[in-house]
Amino acid sequence: MPQTRSFVFLAVLGALGIQSATALAQSNPHPPEHPTGGKPEDSVPANPPGTTPPATPAPTTPQAGSAPSANAAPSANAAPDEGDDLSMTFHSSRTADMQQFAEGSLQEIHIGTAKPRFALNLFGDMSFGVANRSEGNVKPDAAFAVGVFDMLFNGELDGKILATTEVTFQYDQNTPLAELERLHLRWKPTKEFFVEAGRFHTDLGYWNVAYHHGKWLQLSIERPRVILLHGGLVPTHWIGAQAGVSVPVGRANLSLVGSVGSSRDPLPETGASHNAHGTAFSPVNAGHFKLEAAGLGLSDLRVGVSGVYSRIQGEPSTLRPGLPDTPMDEFIGNAYIAYPSLPFTLITEGYVIEHRVSTGALSSKLAGAKWRTYAAFAMIGYTIGRVTPYIKGEYTYSKKNVDQDDAYFIPAPTAPTPPAVTLDVVEGTVGTRIDTSTWSALKLEYRVTGGRGARLEFDQAGNKLSTPVIHTVTANWSFGI
């Protein structure tokens, strides 16, 4: 009985990742390559052209009071030796995305003859901010905010099958919120091919798959507006099936990913949010593709294009009074360049989103209506020791061939509350990231927002009152383990 208790206790410690973890600083800060569509299973750390990969140091325990390097690469995927004390090291650098970070912390445990490998990663943050005036429902008062607590679990069921689950918890003054972000199984018989099914991040651009809820991993405090998880313009989640293949081309890698499933679920009966997910059965109404070249000239450089087509179902007038009982076609195009490296970081993405109402929609007065939104952002950072100053710029512009605003993004155009999305805005952000430890970072930002944005100020009839300039200062402390 005491032996059983001891084993259970060790297993729990391993699952929580609180066993004696050793963070090893590496001279090579570059993240591993993604062999297929941003999913880095079986990847190896990349090195700058013409350099020799550094030898992996033997695991050591840091001395008490010693400070870890700001760019410490969390180190080794190797399974522990027989008789290992369950300590583990990591091979993912601070510039790694969420999945790379999880892959770098896979830990093997022994249960009889079975040797499952798993990783449990935790992310969280908290903020303090103040603005000079309101934006939508957000008031200018100085305020503290508790961010999302994210739990990401990856488990190798065998050498070819990976199970992934991600759950988030969010504090709300009225009702605490828990949401299933990801739940999928992936079969990968070779390094060049994979198939997966479930709920996963839509593989659009670079940022959405790379960071998602891992705020500690990204440079800026918030995601760009076009890919916000709530109030963004593109579908950030996907329910369905996906497959990918990669082909080496010289020193680079060319990958193609495609999926079918649901990107835009029906509106919930309790409101008109276009971000709803989690219905028991999601209709197959969308298709997606992504083509990416990784390692062209620079080992960490990624260049790609992606797109989505969705058939958005019609909704009754109680949910979409601006376009009742009328389906729409949605087309999304994207192009991006990402260099998530050290000391220099660059991520830039552009999107075109178009919603169309069929000319044969006789039941709608908006038959033939077309709304098109252009969105782009760019972020540049440079790391000096523990400090990374960065700048981020965003631009969103919309156009239409009818008097009414986009009926999908703004389903109730005369509602007394502001819309949940931003269709026309120009925003600039200047910030600094300070790595306070190997696993936490403090970020300070100043942001200025202008333009005729749809989330600014409205009267009780829903009419825009002004186009103010909003100044915001925010401090954020985040962690990832």
N, C-alpha and C positions, 0 to 999 in steps of 0.2 A: 504493500500500500504506500509506504513512503517513497519507493522508487517511482510509482505511478504519479504521485503528486509532483515529484521533482521534474519528471519528464513534461508534464502539462505546464508547469511553471516556466521551463525553458522554452517550450513551444510558444507560449504567450509572449515571452520576452522577444523571441525572434520575430513574431508577427508584428509586434508594435515597433520594431526597429530600435528598441532602447538597450539592446545589448551593447557591449563595449565597442561602438563604432569608431573606426580610426580614419580620420580625414588626411589623405596624403597629398601634399602640394606637388604638382608636376610642372616641369618646365615647358611642356607642350599644352597650351590652353585650348586647342582646337577641338570642337565637338566631332563625334563620329559622323560618317556619311550616312544618308538615308538611302538604302538600296532600292526602296520601292515607295514612291508616293508619300514621302514624309514619315514613313514608319521604319525606324532604324533597327529592327531586329537583326541579330547576327552581324552587326556593323563593327568596324574597327576604327580606332581613333585616326583622324587624318593628320598629316604633317605637312608643313609648308614645302613646296617643291624644292628639291635640292638639299634637303636636310635629312639627318638620320634620326629615326625615332628614338627618344630617350629610353634607357633601360628602366624597367619597372622596379622601383625600390622595394625592398622587403618590408612587410608590414611591421610598423613600430608603434609603440604607444607614446603619444606626445607627453612631454614633461609637464608637471603641474605648473600653471602660470604662464605657459608658452602661448603666444598668439598665433593663430593660423594665418596663412597667407590670404590676402584679399581675393586672389584668383585661384585659390586652392581647388584643384580638380577633384571633386568627390570621387576615387580610384577603383579596384580590380573586380572583374566579373568572375574570376576563377572560383570554382567550388572549394569549400574548405577541405583541408586534409582530414583523414581519420583522426579522431581525438581532438579536433579543433575546438576551441573554447567558444564557438559561435560568434567571435568577432568577425567583422567584415570591413572591406574597403571598397572604394568606388572608383569608377573610370569615367564619370561624366563631369564635364567642366561647367562653370557657371553659365556659359553661353549655350548650354544644351537646351533642347526643348523638353516638354513634359515627358514624352515617351522615352527620349534618350536618358533622361534623369532616372526614370523607373528602371530601364534596362540596365543601367550602370549599378543599380543597387539590388539586383536579383540575388537572393541568398538561398543556398541549398540546405535543407534539413534532412535528417534520416529518420524515417518511420518504418521500422522493419526493413524490408528489402526495397521499399519505394523511396525515391529521392526527389520529391517535388521541389521546384524552385519558385520562389515568390518574392514580391516586393510590395511593401506598403509605404506609400509616400504621403506626407501631409503638407498642406499649404494653408496659409492664413495671413491676414493683414488687418490693420486698423489705421484710421486716418483722422486728421483734424484739418478743417478748411474754413475759409471765409471768402465771400464774394461781395461785390458792391451793389448787386441787384439780383432780382429773381430771374430764373430760367425755367419756364414751365411751372411745375409744382415745387421746384427746389427754391427755398427762400434764401436770402443773403445772410441770415444770421450765422455767427460763428458756431460751429457744431463739431462734435466728435461722431465718428461712424465706425462701427465694427464691420469688417468685411466678411467675405464668404470663407468658411472653413471647408477645405476640400480634402477628401480622402480618395486616393488613387491606388487601386489594387491591381497588380499584374501577377498572373500565375501561369507557369509553364506546365501544362497538363501532361505533355511529353515533349520530345524534341521538336515536334512539328505543330503543336497546338498551343495557342496562347489565349488565356481568358483575361479580359480586362473589365473592370468595374470602377466607375467613378461616381461618388455621391457628394453633394454639397449641402452644407447647413448654413442657413442665413438667419440672423436675428431680426425679428420684426416686433414692434411694440404691441401688436395685437395677437399675431399668430406666428410662432416660429415656423420656418419653412425648410423642408428637406426636399431635394430634387435629385432624381436619377439622371446624371449627365451622360454617362456611357455605360453600356452593357453589351459586349459583343465577344464572339469567339472568332479566332483567326487560325486558319490552316495554312501553313507555309511549308510545303514539301521541299522546296529549294530556296536558295537565296534570291533567285530571280523571279519568283512567282508567289502570290498569296491570294487567298479568298477569305472573306470574312462576312459575318451577318450579325445584325443586331442594331443597336443605337450607337452612333459614333459621331465624331465631329465632321462636318461637311468639309471635304478637302478642296476648299477654295483659297487660292493664294497661299501665303506662307504663314502669317500670324495666327490664323484661326486654329490650325492644327498644332502649331508649335507651342503655344502658351495657354490658351483657353483660360482656366481659372488660376494658373500658376503665376500670380502677379510678381512673386519674388524673382522669377526667371526673366521677365521682360524688363526693359529699361524704364519705360514710363509707368506712371501710376495706373492710368486707365488705358483700355484698348481704344483704338481709333473709332470714331463714331459710326462709320459704315459697318463695322463688325462688332458693335456692342452686343452683349448677350441678351440684353433687354432694351429695346429701343433702337436696335441697329437696322440696317436696310437689307441684309442678305440672310438667308437661312444658315444659322451656325450649327445646327444639328441635322442629322439624317437618320431615318429608320428604314432599313432595307438590307441589301446585299451589295458587296463591293469586291472588285478584283483588281489586281495590279501586276504588272510585269516590268522588269528592268533589263536593260541591255548595256553592257560596257562599250563605250566608244572612245578608244584611246585611253587617256587618263581620266576621262569624264564618265558619267553614268546617265543614261537616258531612261526615264521611267514614264509609264502610262498607267493611269488609274481610271476606272469607270465604275459607275454604280447606278442602281435603279432602286426606287422606293418612294418614300414620302419626305418632302422637304418643307411643305407648308400644310400643317394639320388644320382641320376645320376650326372655326372660332368656337370658344366655349360658350355655353348658354348663359354663363354668369357675367359676361362682359364682352368687350370688343378688342381684346389684345391679340395682335397678330403673331405673338411669340409662343402660342400654346403648343405644348408637346405632351406626349404620354398617353394618348388614347390607346385603348386595349388593342384595336386593330387599325393600323394606319393605311390608308389607301395607297396603292401604287400609282402615283401621279406625276413622277418626275424622273429625269435622267441627268447624269453628271459625268464630266470627264476632266482629267488634268494631265498635262504633258509638262514634264520638268527635266531640265538638264542640270546636273550637279557636278561641280568640279571642273568647269570650263576655265582653264587658265589658273584659277585660284582654287585650292582644295575645298574651301568653305563657301564658294560662290554658288548660288542657285538662281536659275532663271526659268520662268515657266508661264504657261497660260492655262486657264481653266474656265469652265462654263457650266451653267445649269439651265435646264428647261423644266418648268412646272405648269401643270394645269390646275389652276386655283378654282375650287368649286364655288358655286353661288351660295349666298347666305340670305336669309330672310331680312326683311326691312328692320326688324328689331335689333339685328346685329350689324348689318351693313346698310344703313338708310341711304347712303350716297350712291349705292349701286345694288339694289335689292334683286335677289333671285337670278343673278347673272354671273356666269363663270368668266374667268380671265385667263389669258396666257401670259406667263412670265418668262423672260429671257434675261440671263445674267452672263456677262462676259468679264473676264479678269485677266490682267497681266501683272507680273511682279518681278522684282529683282531683290534678292536677300543675300546679305553677307554677314551672318551672325557670328562674328569672330572677335578676337582680341589682338591688339588694343582697339581696332577700328570696327564699328558696327554700322551697317546700313540696311534698312528695310524700306522699300517703297512699293506701293501697290496702287493699281487703278481699276475702277469698276464702271460698268455700264449696266443699268437695270431698267428694263422696259416692261411695262404692263399694257396689254392690248385687250380691247373688247371686240369680239367678232362683229363684222359688219352684218352678219345674219342674226344678231341678237335682237329680234323684233320686240321682245318684251322690255328692252331698255332704251331710254332716251339717249343713252350715251353709246349707242351702237357705232362702232368705228373709232371710239376714243382711244387715244394713245398717250401714255405718260412715260417720259424717259428721264432718268436721274443719272448724273455723272458724279462720281466720287473718287477722290484720290488722297493719299497721305504719304508722307515720307518722314523717316526718323534717322538721325545720324548721331552717333556717340563715339567718344574716344576715352579709353581707360588710362588713367595715370595712377598706378599703385592701387589704393582702395577706392579711388574717386573716379566716377565716370560722368562728366558733363554731357548733356545731350539737348538736342532741339527736335521738335516735331511740328510739322505743318499739316493742316487738313483743309480740304475744299470739297464742298458738295453743292451741286447746282441741278435744278430740275426744270424741265420744259414740258409743255402739253399742247394738244391741239383742240382742247375744249376749255370752258371757263372753270370747271371744277378741278380741285386738286386731286392727286392720285387717290383713287377710290379704295385701293388696297391699303396703303400706308395710313390714310385718313378716312376710315370707313364712315365716320359721322362728322361731316364738315362743319356743322353748325352746333356742335356740342359745346356746353359751357366750360369744359375743361380743356387745357391745351392738348394737342396730339402727343403721342408717345414717341414720335420720331422727329428727326431734323432733316429737312429736305434742302434747305438753302443756308449755308453757313461758311464762314471763313474763320479758321482758328489757328493760333500759334501758341506753342508751349516751349518754355525754356526750363530745364530742370537739371538736377544733380543727383546722382545715386552714390551713396556711401556704403560700402560693405562693412557693416558693423561687426560681423563675424563671418565664419565660413558659411553659415546657414541663414543669415538675416541681413537685411539692407534697409537703410533709411533713405527716403526719396523726398526731395523738396522741389516744388514746381510753382511756376507762375504761368497762368494761362489767360489769354485775351481772346474773346469770342465776339464776332460781329456778323453782319449780313442780315438778310431778310429771313432768318431761320424760323421754322414752324414751331419751335419750342420756346419762343421768347415770351411776349406778353399779349394777352387776349382779354377782351371784355366778356361780359356774361353771354353775349350772343355768338361768341367764337370769332369775332373780328380782330384782326391784328391791330394793336395800338401803336406800336413803334418798332423801330429797328435799333435797339440800344447796343452799346458796346459793354460787354460784361468782363470784369477783371476778377480773377479767382486765384487765391493762394492756397496751396494744399501741402500738408506734410503727411507722409505715409510710412509706416514701419511694417515690413512684411518678412515672412520666413518660409523656408522650404526644407524639409528633411526627408 
